[in-house]
Amino acid sequence: MSQAVEVFRALGALAGRRLRRWGDRWSAWMAARRARPAAPTGGALDPLETGDPERARLLAREAALFRGAAPAAGAVSPFSARAPSPEWSRELADFGWLDDALAGVRRDRASLRGWVYDWLKRGGGGADVWRADVAGRRLGALACAWPALRAGATPEQARRLALSLDAHVAHVARRMRAAPHGLGRLEAAAGLVAGAAAIDGRDRELRAGLRALGAAAEALIDGDGGLETRNPADLARAVALLGWVAEIAGRRGEAFEPHAAGALARAAPALRAVVLGDGGLARFHGAGPAADALADPALARAAAAPAHGARGLRRDAAMGFARLSAGRAALIVDAGPPPPTGVAGASALALEFAVGRERVFGAIGPGAAFGAAWAAAARATAAHSAVEVADVSSSRLGPAGFAARVRGRRFRAPPPTVSVERARDEIGQWLRGEHDGYLARFGAVVSRRLLLAHDGRDLRGEDTLSCPDAAARRRFDAAARRAGGALPFLVRFHLAPEVSARLEGGAVVVVAPSGAEWRLRAAGAGLRLEESASLDDRTARRRESTQIVLAGAARDYWGRVAWALEQTAPEPARRRRPAAAQA
């Protein structure tokens, strides 16, 4: 697509964004003028997410850290500070931190409760504070925290809170169809349902929210239970929202919308396919540790929701990911092309591997919270456990210009084809994948063949480069000449930060925190250890890690690296200490 077309689309998106922002502000102003103090229904609502008391302590006592940024020191509350970024402002304004506040100790709860009343006193503000999905998330958080916020509030503070809740319900009911397509409309509808369920006499808005939720879920979740973004974190949030609303509707005696129930029945098995043994999500296409806490509660709520269609199915493929499971081991492979989003990764045929509750290797994680340089680096093929040819990613990023700032920096040349085949025999489970992300530039097709033994203690792989036709061979010849006679390629395995590795006897010994040991051997490649990183998008913490790198070269239109990861020492049995030692 030409740069001119991208700029034209960006201009259209910017104009639409500004028009929507004007409509949001007008709607919020009208809702505030007409608001009357809301009366509670009397029943408390459970929050969408289980709060983290340590996170509450970090927010209240150290800094309002969102998206890896914090306001300048000295502000009375974060709402009185200059916002470091629009993303920081939106995350502060959606009040998701209230779930953490409810789980915190008394001192931290009081501090974060003060943020709420400071925001109410100021009357809100900011670029997207009244966008329907942001307002919906804030409404849901306020509705769940309402009883705790009223405790210890002055009469004037309690009145402001009641007025704000009433205004929020009216505003979100009016503007939820103007929320961003996809997950945004689901969040707006879910927030409306929660807010209306907490306020007496809002049955009409409650039912409107349930209908809107059904329409949004039907549009968002495809027939296989996946999302267009292919982001496991987005899928986890969608399942969490649907299960949460099903729980709220059941407590209020309302029927859960059939389209929403059907979407939940499709999405829950798909979510199970991208969850590893530690309960966290695979780190593909923008998913990071920030969403890990959603997965288990989301699946629990989905299991308790009203059934509509098949449920409880085991999925070995979902949303373009293929999963192999054996013994305590789980392997997830990105078996589809990258989605058209500004956070997608060049991760064709990349893999993540975990044993029990311990991750062995995967990707470095999302880099958006760490600045533009890390945001781009974390999307590269080199940031995944994948095959990288000639130090180039399998998908090329578009330019970082005006269009990228408005619509996100998208891939310009993703692989046209990513295909996967599966099989099972007496040895174990097989997966063979192929992608042509390097065909146009280097004339090479990448193939990856994987075998996971039935006991989960042996993982074997073979990565090859080949040229399918005469035109590809001509491109390969030109690339090989530029590289000195052979086309270099690397096979990378990024280890989890808790996992250590050492070179020993021509192999790499990988040691998990539990003490379990694995040995990785390779043929057809040099083997070395290099530095890596692990990016935590919840705390904006970058941890040092290690990667195993297999260096191969393709000659005469062919290159091959074979490798094997075998468990050599199991996790030591935990011994119970004698009573005397315990004393």
Protein Blocks (a to p, Z undefined) as FASTA:
>chain_A
ZZklmmmmmmmmmmmmmmmmmmmmmmmmmmmmmpccdddehiacddfbdcdfklmmmmmm
mocceehiacdehiabfklpccfbfklmmmmmnommmmmmmmmcfklmmmmmmmmmmmmm
nopaajklmgmklmmmmmmmmmmmmmmmmnopafklmmmmmmmmmmmmmmmmmmmmmpce
hjllmmmmmmmmmmmmmpghilmmmmmmmmmmmmmmmmmpcfkopafklpaklmmmmmmm
mmmmmmmmmmnopacdfklmmmmmmmmmmmmmmccfkopacdeehiafklmmmmmmmmmm
mmmpccedjehiacfbeehiacddehjbccdddfbdcdddfkbccfehiacddehjbcfb
dcebjaklnojklmmmmmpmklpccddehhiafbdcddddfklmmnopadfbdcfbacdd
ddddfkbccdddddfklmmmnopacdddddddfkopaccdddddddfbfklmmmmmmmmm
mnoopacddddddddfkbccddeehiacdddfkopacddddehiacdddddddddfklop
acdddddddddddeehiacdddddddfbdcdddddddfklmZZ
